[in-house]
Amino acid sequence: MKKILLLLCVSLAACGRSDTTAMTCGDHNVKYTMSSDGETLNAIIDENAVTLNIAISASGARYVGKMHDQDVTLWNHGADWMMFFNEDAPISCVIK
């Protein structure tokens, strides 16, 4: 029975996997998958893949990385998400 459950788990890729979340941030389409330990977000922003790493945040969870020559930040507080490019104004995100 254990072998069947393990095989089912592996074949469905459901063990330790986070689901992909899609959202719109202004004019930008974003999809992300969070690592099981919450340390990274693997994101696709307007068809550009980027890995964002958790960073210190006074409130909520903040993930930072680089996409091309831009600093990218996705910040989450409760159900709210914001995206920043470099030090530009925040862009509100809506989960699809």
N, C-alpha and C positions, 0 to 999 in steps of 0.2 A: 504494500500500500504506500509506504514511504517513497519508493522508487517512482510510482505513478504520480504522486503529488509533486515530487521534484521535477520530473519530466514535464508535467503540465505547467509548472511554474516557469521553467526555462523556455519552453516552447511559446508561451504567451508573453515572455519577457516582462512579467509582472512583479517579480521579486526585486525589491530594492530600487524600483524604477519610479520616477515621478512622471506624472502626465504632463504633456505639453499644454501650455496656456497661451492663448492668443489675445492680443489687445491692440487697440489703436491709440497712439499717442500723437495727438494733433493729426498731421498728414502722414505719419509714419506707421507702418504695420510692423508689429513686434510679436514674435513667438519665442517662448522660453521654456526650458526644462531646468528645474532646480536639482542639484545633486542631492543624494540621500542624506548627506550630513549638513546641508544648507550652506556650505562654504562657497559654492559657485553657482552661477546661472550660465547655461549655454543658451545664448540668444541668437535669433536671426532678426536683424533690423533692416527692413527694406531689402531683403535678400542677401544681406551681408552677415556672415557668421562672426560672432564675437563671444569670447569667454569673459565673464565679469566675475570678479572675486569680491567676497564680502569685505567691507571696510568699516571702520569705527563710525558709529552714528549715535548722536545724542538721543534719538528717538526713532523707532522703527528699524528697518533693515536697509542698508545701502550697499549696492554692488557697483563696482567701478572696473573699467577696462579701457582699451583703445580700439577704435575702429578707424582704419586708415590713419589719418593724422589727428583725429579728434579724440578727446577724452569723452567717454560715455558713462553716464551714471543712471542707474535705475534705482529708485528709492521707494520703499514700501512702508506704509504705516497703516495698520489695520487692513481695510479693504481698498485703500487708496494707493495708487501708483503714480509716480512722476518720473519723467525722463529729462535729462540735461545733456546738452552737447557743450563741451568746454565749460565756460562759465556763463553761458547764455541763460536766458529766462527759463524757468521750469515749464515743461509741457505736460499737461494733465493727460492721464491715460484712462481708457475705459476698457474693461475686460469684455471680450466678445462672448 
